[in-house]
Amino acid sequence: MKKIKFFMMAVAAIALSVGFASCSKNDDAPSNNWSRYQDAVTSNVKANKQSDKAILLVAFGSTWQQAYDAFDGTVKAYKQQFPGYDVFLSFSSAICINRAAAGENVDPRNFYAPNFWLNAFAAEGVRYKEIVVQSLQVIPGEEYTRVINYIKDFANNSNGDLDDAYLANVTLKLGVPLLQDAETDVPEVAKQLNAIYKSQAAEGVVAFMGHGNPDSYDTYKANVRYTQLEEALQAYSPSYFVGTVDMMGNFKTDVLERMVEAGITDGKVYCHPLMSIDGDHGHNDMAGDDDAWDDGFTPNEEGEVEDTSWKMYFQRMGYDCDNSTMIEKGLLELPTVRNVWMQHTKDAIAGEPLDFYHSKNPE
């Protein structure tokens, strides 16, 4: 599965270069598609503008109906919680945007990158006075960096096609990822997850599967949040574990090693995606049927067993792990966890305007 992932990363790079949602923004002659996407988003915003303040939710994206339902539910919850704001949703992944438009897994649906929405917010006839960008990332890692850069490009009028007088007066705010702060967010999320899954933890292992960043892309060293969350969860029960798809030293093989060291060599293993939505990783990397067993597994050079889902891996390792122990829910589907993101939005609104020249990076 990692081979497929790296192939998709290469495809994403190609998509960026040919000019879809994240194409080069510095071309002298924008493509017809670029103009078409911008016109579509601007028309959407103009048709739905009811306030002089807007919240833009930024997700990586997905092409699964369950994920779309989670996003739609989140937009609805935000509209209820923030009645003085117009609420919109964007995807930062060109791959997800392309596939959603093509109708992969679901009916075709158009999503657009954050830059189109921000430009629309600044369009003549719109021009929101306050813009709050809320990251729907779990950790402050690579994808969060992209969110910050979108805001910086907008604030600095990197294309030179926005009104500088408007940009000088608009108020920009940034809501941080779910696990931004180790001292406040990590224990709060652990508390909420334990409240939801303590009965499963009493029956067996509850293994959360986060995404993580490859070591070379561990922006702000955000991967440590997974380790910190596991420690916080284990203060409630030693049955909680947190692994990842991409963090070296914290693959499913490493989770198994920690389980064995804790004396857990059999029993149930519940698996749960530690991601905003239950999309491709949850359905395939976690709960899929891929199984590379051949009288044993052969880990790769990083220590991971490729082409094998968490379900099949723990099953092959002798645990009670099957479809019945897959908890296929994204974090946005858990209202008490979603409230942590919403609190970040409230904190952003109550805080100082974003100093976009100095990113709101974690310490």
Secondary structure by P-SEA (a helix, b strand, c coil): caaaaaaaaaaaaaaaaacccccccccccccaaaaaaaaaaaaaaaacccccbbbbbbccccccaaaaaaaaaaaaaaaaacccbbbbbbbccaaaaaaaaacccccbbbbbcaaaaaaaaacccccccbbbbbbccccccaaaaaaaaaaaaaaacccccccaaaaacbbbbbbbccccccccaaaaaaaaaaaacaaaaaaccbbbbbbccccccccccccaaaaaaaaaaaaacccbbbbbcccccccaaaaaaaaaaacccccbbbbbbccccccccccccccccccccccccccccccccccccaaaaaaaacccccccccccccccccaaaaaaaaaaaaaaaaccccccccccccc
